[in-house]
Amino acid sequence: MSTVFVTLTDLKYYEKARQTIWELRVNGEWTGDIVLIAVDFQPEPIEGVHILDYSHSIVAGGLPLIS
């Protein structure tokens, strides 16, 4: 059994998510799997990160937007 780090972001917070992943690897010395769930946008590939594309419009009624 292993542990995976998962983060979820939309385009507005994407740079913060990238920074978190970088800090996780550098400061936290993380060597395990990383998954980034991208909501309603297609981010560029990040080496060693599994990226999942998620569109909230597929959920019945959608999700409320947070401003």
Residue pairs with C-beta under 8 A, 6 or more apart in sequence:
2 32
2 33
3 32
4 32
4 33
4 34
4 35
5 21
5 24
5 30
5 32
5 33
5 34
5 35
6 34
6 35
6 36
6 37
7 17
7 20
7 21
7 34
7 35
7 36
7 37
8 36
8 37
8 39
8 54
9 16
9 17
9 36
9 37
9 38
9 39
10 38
10 39
10 40
10 41
11 40
11 41
14 38
14 41
14 43
17 36
18 46
21 34
21 36
21 46
21 49
24 30
24 34
33 50
34 48
34 49
34 50
35 49
35 50
35 51
35 52
36 43
36 46
36 49
36 50
36 51
36 52
37 52
37 54
38 51
38 52
38 53
38 54
39 54
39 55
39 56
40 54
40 55
40 56
40 57
42 53
43 51
45 51
56 62
56 63
